[in-house]
Amino acid sequence: MQILILSGSRNPHGQTAQVVEAFARGCHENDVNEVQLETIFLPAQHIERCRQCDADGWGQCRREGTCVIVDDLEALRSKMAAADGVVFATPVYFGDLSESLKAFLDRVRRTSWRHQESSGIKDMPAVGICVAGGGGGGSFSCMVQLEKVLTTSGFAVVDQLSVRRQNLPLKLELARLTGCWFASDRLEP
Ligand SMILES: Cc1cc2nc3c(=O)[nH]c(=O)nc-3n(C[C@H](O)[C@H](O)[C@H](O)COP(=O)(O)O)c2cc1C
């Protein structure tokens, strides 16, 4: 089973990374399926923002399910399509997704929403992780935004983890258990 983790944090040792690592540990604890896991940090990828092409703002993405911008989007879309499940992790910024995840998902949504079958994303199991590591507020509004953009793109959002600095130790354990569950046979059609 292949699980792809996309993180919108720039910090490989931050709180988001800790939750992702706990989730990954849980995936590997699942001994039913041979789990192959890849984690990608989106701030290190070349992902431009959407150009809102054409006079009406719709563009090639709606017509053809592809983007005119040549960057790392296509490679990441292929990785998602090849996976059995995708995890989207983000630090909470202003009660919302981080800019790198937002820019990425803006374009995933545009290229996939009318082309869910051909993009390979339709009904793909997905988990969201939102880490409010400052004051601790805003993870719920972040989760709402994440669910909305993922659902419009065609993902089946099967769970989300709301994490705040104050409950990080508890949520690390929950992330491990959720990872073990996510890597189970439940993901098989
Ligand atoms: C621009 C910005 C906005 C932020 N907004 C929030 C917020 O709304 N709520 C919160 O608890 N923390 C907020 N933080 C703090 C981050 O969530 C915290 O630093 C988090 O741990 C960063 O993730 P990382 O540890 O993976 O780098 C914000 C940080 C930045 C840089």
The ligand as an ORCA input file, in Angstrom:
! r2SCAN-3c Opt
* xyz 0 1
  C       1.615     33.559      9.423
  C       1.346     32.699     10.635
  C       0.055     32.599     11.132
  C      -0.214     31.780     12.234
  N      -1.500     31.641     12.682
  C      -1.748     30.809     13.724
  C      -3.082     30.559     14.157
  O      -4.058     31.037     13.614
  N      -3.241     29.736     15.232
  C      -2.203     29.144     15.885
  O      -2.395     28.443     16.858
  N      -0.937     29.344     15.451
  C      -0.692     30.139     14.390
  N       0.593     30.287     13.941
  C       1.645     29.508     14.589
  C       1.894     28.194     13.824
  O       0.716     27.403     13.738
  C       2.967     27.415     14.539
  O       4.160     28.150     14.503
  C       3.141     26.046     13.960
  O       3.794     25.283     14.924
  C       3.988     26.085     12.740
  O       4.098     24.786     12.272
  P       5.479     24.005     12.293
  O       5.818     23.740     13.734
  O       5.179     22.800     11.533
  O       6.473     24.901     11.628
  C       0.863     31.089     12.862
  C       2.158     31.199     12.344
  C       2.401     31.995     11.238
  C       3.810     32.051     10.681
*
